[in-house]
Amino acid sequence: MKVVGIGLPKTGTTSLHAALTILGYKCIHHPVAYHGQIMLNGNYTPPKGYNAMVNTAEDFYPILASMFPDCKFVLTTRDINRWLASWAKKDQLFEEQEKLQRLDRIRVFGTCRFVPKKFKSVFVNHTHLVEEYFEDSDRLLVLSLEDHDKWRSLCDFLGKSVPDIPYPHKRKSKR
């Protein structure tokens, strides 16, 4: 594993997945089987050929950091008020979620319903814990949706050339 995105859902993880794919990584996005493997066994074997994953390791990054000592981690983040507003819109679709999505939301947020105060606490704590964990390391990039040169930040971090196309922006909300 070369790159792991450890941002919370709705922080640009789908866009990061697209960006890593453009950069030549074989990236898996939100593999449900992964959660069971790492929770039950304490380890993870990526599907054959994959060398990047996104929206999978919000809370498993310490295990993955020790399993893959040369792996780099990208914490996607965004303005917390915009993030909460995005979740408020998504929560209107709650009844359409599959059971596994509900369980995943419980695993990350402690609830399957959108509770702004709880979600905000998880966001702040997650960001703090990740930054603290990688404090003395060059293995973490904090990549904000508000960063105007996401390609430059990401490519400098990964040692890649900046593509001559705009950074992907997937799942834009309609304002």
C-alpha positions as CSV (number, residue, x, y, z in Angstrom):
1,M,0.0,0.0,0.0
2,K,1.5,3.3,-1.1
3,V,-1.3,5.9,-0.2
4,V,-4.2,5.8,2.1
5,G,-6.9,8.6,2.4
6,I,-8.0,8.9,6.0
7,G,-10.4,11.8,5.8
8,L,-13.9,11.5,7.1
9,P,-16.8,11.0,4.7
10,K,-17.8,14.1,2.8
11,T,-14.4,15.7,3.0
12,G,-13.4,15.2,-0.6
13,T,-12.6,11.5,-0.4
14,T,-14.3,10.7,-3.7
15,S,-12.3,13.5,-5.4
16,L,-9.1,12.2,-3.8
17,H,-9.9,8.8,-5.2
18,A,-10.2,10.3,-8.7
19,A,-7.0,12.3,-8.2
20,L,-5.0,9.3,-7.1
21,T,-6.4,7.3,-10.1
22,I,-5.3,10.1,-12.5
23,L,-1.8,10.0,-10.9
24,G,-1.6,6.3,-11.8
25,Y,-2.5,4.6,-8.5
26,K,-4.8,1.7,-8.5
27,C,-7.1,3.0,-5.9
28,I,-10.0,1.3,-4.1
29,H,-12.8,3.4,-2.7
30,H,-14.7,2.4,0.4
31,P,-14.2,-1.4,0.3
32,V,-16.7,-2.8,2.9
33,A,-14.8,-6.1,3.2
34,Y,-11.8,-4.2,4.5
35,H,-13.6,-3.1,7.7
36,G,-14.4,-6.6,8.7
37,Q,-10.9,-7.9,8.0
38,I,-9.2,-5.2,10.0
39,M,-11.7,-5.3,12.9
40,L,-11.7,-9.1,13.2
41,N,-8.0,-9.8,12.4
42,G,-6.2,-6.6,13.1
43,N,-4.6,-6.7,9.7
44,Y,-5.5,-6.1,6.1
45,T,-4.6,-7.6,2.8
46,P,-5.4,-5.3,0.0
47,P,-7.1,-6.7,-3.1
48,K,-4.5,-7.8,-5.6
49,G,-3.0,-5.0,-7.6
50,Y,-4.3,-2.1,-5.5
51,N,-1.8,0.3,-4.0
52,A,-4.0,3.0,-2.7
53,M,-7.3,3.3,-0.8
54,V,-9.6,6.0,0.2
55,N,-12.6,6.4,2.6
56,T,-11.7,3.2,4.4
57,A,-9.3,4.0,7.2
58,E,-10.7,6.9,9.2
59,D,-10.0,5.1,12.4
60,F,-7.6,2.3,11.4
61,Y,-4.7,4.5,10.4
62,P,-2.4,3.4,13.3
63,I,-2.7,-0.2,12.3
64,L,-2.1,0.6,8.6
65,A,0.8,2.9,9.4
66,S,2.5,0.0,11.2
67,M,1.6,-2.6,8.5
68,F,2.8,-0.4,5.7
69,P,5.8,1.6,7.0
70,D,6.5,3.3,3.6
71,C,2.8,4.3,3.0
72,K,1.8,8.0,2.9
73,F,-1.5,9.2,4.4
74,V,-3.8,12.0,3.2
75,L,-6.2,13.5,5.6
76,T,-8.8,15.3,3.6
77,T,-10.7,18.0,5.4
78,R,-12.9,21.0,4.8
79,D,-14.6,23.9,6.5
80,I,-16.5,22.3,9.4
81,N,-19.7,24.3,8.8
82,R,-19.9,23.4,5.2
83,W,-19.2,19.8,6.1
84,L,-22.0,19.8,8.6
85,A,-24.4,21.4,6.1
86,S,-23.4,18.6,3.6
87,W,-24.3,16.0,6.2
88,A,-27.6,17.7,6.9
89,K,-28.5,17.3,3.2
90,K,-27.4,13.7,3.1
91,D,-29.3,12.8,6.2
92,Q,-32.5,13.5,4.3
93,L,-31.7,10.4,2.3
94,F,-31.1,8.3,5.4
95,E,-34.0,5.8,4.8
96,E,-32.4,4.9,1.4
97,Q,-29.2,3.8,3.0
98,E,-28.2,0.2,3.0
99,K,-27.6,-1.6,6.3
100,L,-23.9,-1.7,5.8
101,Q,-23.8,2.1,5.3
102,R,-25.7,2.5,8.5
103,L,-23.3,0.3,10.4
104,D,-20.4,2.2,8.9
105,R,-21.9,5.4,10.1
106,I,-22.3,4.0,13.6
107,R,-18.7,2.8,13.6
108,V,-17.4,6.2,12.7
109,F,-19.8,8.6,14.4
110,G,-21.4,6.5,17.1
111,T,-24.9,7.0,15.5
112,C,-26.6,6.3,12.2
113,R,-28.6,9.6,12.4
114,F,-27.1,13.0,11.8
115,V,-26.5,14.7,15.1
116,P,-24.7,18.0,14.4
117,K,-23.0,18.2,17.9
118,K,-21.8,14.6,17.8
119,F,-20.6,14.9,14.2
120,K,-18.7,18.1,14.9
121,S,-17.0,16.5,17.9
122,V,-16.0,13.5,15.8
123,F,-14.6,15.8,13.1
124,V,-12.6,17.9,15.5
125,N,-11.3,14.9,17.5
126,H,-10.4,12.9,14.3
127,T,-8.4,15.8,12.8
128,H,-6.6,16.3,16.1
129,L,-5.8,12.6,16.7
130,V,-4.5,12.1,13.1
131,E,-2.3,15.2,13.3
132,E,-1.0,14.2,16.7
133,Y,-0.3,10.6,15.6
134,F,1.8,11.8,12.6
135,E,3.3,14.8,14.4
136,D,6.9,13.9,13.9
137,S,6.5,12.2,10.5
138,D,6.6,13.2,6.9
139,R,3.9,10.6,6.1
140,L,0.9,12.9,6.4
141,L,-0.6,15.5,4.1
142,V,-3.6,17.5,5.4
143,L,-5.5,18.4,2.2
144,S,-8.3,20.8,2.5
145,L,-11.2,21.2,0.0
146,E,-10.5,25.0,0.3
147,D,-6.9,24.6,-0.8
148,H,-6.7,26.4,-4.2
149,D,-3.8,24.3,-5.4
150,K,-4.7,20.8,-4.3
151,W,-2.8,19.2,-7.2
152,R,0.4,21.0,-6.2
153,S,0.0,20.0,-2.6
154,L,-0.8,16.4,-3.4
155,C,1.8,15.9,-6.1
156,D,4.6,17.5,-4.1
157,F,3.7,15.2,-1.2
158,L,3.7,12.1,-3.4
159,G,6.6,13.0,-5.6
160,K,4.5,13.2,-8.7
161,S,4.2,15.7,-11.6
162,V,1.2,17.9,-11.5
163,P,-1.3,16.9,-14.3
164,D,-2.4,19.5,-16.8
165,I,-6.1,19.1,-15.9
166,P,-8.2,20.6,-13.1
167,Y,-8.2,18.7,-9.7
168,P,-11.3,16.5,-9.7
169,H,-14.3,17.8,-7.8
170,K,-16.8,14.9,-7.4
171,R,-20.2,14.9,-5.8
172,K,-20.6,18.7,-5.8
173,S,-23.6,19.8,-3.8
174,K,-26.1,22.0,-5.6
175,R,-26.3,25.2,-3.7
